[in-house]
Amino acid sequence: MALSPVTEDQLSPETGGCRVVASKIFVSTLRVDAYVGIYAHERGRSQPLVIDVELDAAVAGAEHLSETVNYELVAEAARSLAASGHIGLVETFAEMLARACLADPRVTRARVRVDKPQALAPHAASAGVEVVLVRT
């Protein structure tokens, strides 16, 4: 079976006997500096975080930016959260970012992974957390 180019009129979910199950929007390896941590040596200084976000969103058939989730806004939310002040746990940071993503009604699931590269240095490359929130 040979693959051939698909034309725009063939992209409709109603054609070809298929339907879109989920659209995934993602931001990978976003680096931000944040004031995060529970230990005394983590207070008053920023440290790098590496963030991955994956969103399931009801945006099938979107042809304009206003019809989908703008991943620049996801990155902006992470940067804004990082700049908001000290947060004790990366778990809290991850959950707050996931909730910010779920504020968009098209988002049905948010997976946020936050790596703290300096947490166990030099013994580990990174440590962190991953949270998954689902709209109920």
N, C-alpha and C positions, 0 to 999 in steps of 0.2 A: 504494500500500500504506500503510495507516494503522498507526501504532504504538498499542498499547494497554498499559495497566499489566500488569506481570508479577506474579503472585502468588508467595508464598514456596514453594509446592509445585512451581512451575515452574522453580525455580532449580537443581535437581539436575543435575549434569553428564551424567547418563544420559538426560535427557529432551531432546526437540526435535532429536535428531540432531547435537548439538554436544558438544564436550568442552573443558575448560579446558586451554589450552596452557601458560600461565604466569600466575602472579599476581605483580604488581609492588608492592612496598612501597617508599615513598620518603619522604625527608626533604629538603626544598629550602631553600636559603638559610639554613642554620643558622649563626649567628654565634657564634664562640668567640674568646677571647683565648688565645694560645699563645706559648710561648717556642720559637721556631723560626727557623732561619737559620744560615748559615755565616760571615757577616761579623762583624767585631769590633763594629760598631755595633748588631748584632742580639743580641748576648750580654747577658744580664742584664735584658732588657726584653721585655715581652710585646707582641705585635702581633696585629691582627685577622686571622682566617681566615674565609672563607665556604665552607661545606661543603654539597655535594649528595651524597646517597646514594640509589642505586637497587638494590633487591634483587629477584632472581627467587626465589620461594619456593614450595614445594609445600604450599600452604594452601587449595586449592580446597574449597569447601563449609564453610569455617570459620564458626562461629556464635558462638564465645566467644573472648575475648582469649587464653586459654591455647592455642588451636588455631592461632594465627597468630603472626607476628613483630610484637612490640610496638614501634612506631616511637619511643616514648619511650625504650626501652632503647637504640635506635640512637643517639639524641641524647645519652643519658647516657654511652655508650661514647666518643663524640667529645669530650664535655666532660671525661671522666676522662683520656683520652689527652692532651688539651691541658694538663691540670693535673699531668701526671706528671713534668714536668721538661723540660729543653731537648732538642729534636730538631733535628738539623742540616738536614735537607731536608724540604720538603713532600711529596716523593715517598715518603719513609719514613713520614711521618705518614699519608698516604693508604693506603699498603699495610698499615700496622698496623691502621688502622680497618677496611679491607676484610677482613683476616684475623679480626678480632674479630667481624665480622658473619657470616663463614662458620663460626664456632664453633657457630652454631645449625645443627643437621643438616638443617633444612628449607630452608635457604638454599643454592641451587645456583650462584648468580652474584652477585657484588657489584661494583657500579660506584661508585667514590668519586671525586669531583672536589673539589679543594681550591684555592680562589682566595686569593691573597695580595694584597689590594687596594693595599697600600702599596709593593709590591716595585719597581715602575717609576714611581712617582708623581714628578712630575705628567705624565709622558709617556704613560702607559697607565692605563686604568681598573683593570686587574688583570692578574696573571700567575699561573700555577699549573700544576697537573698533574691528569690524570685517569688512574686505574688501573682495570683490570677484572680480577678474579680469578674463576676458574671452578673449581668442585669437580671433581676428577678421580676 
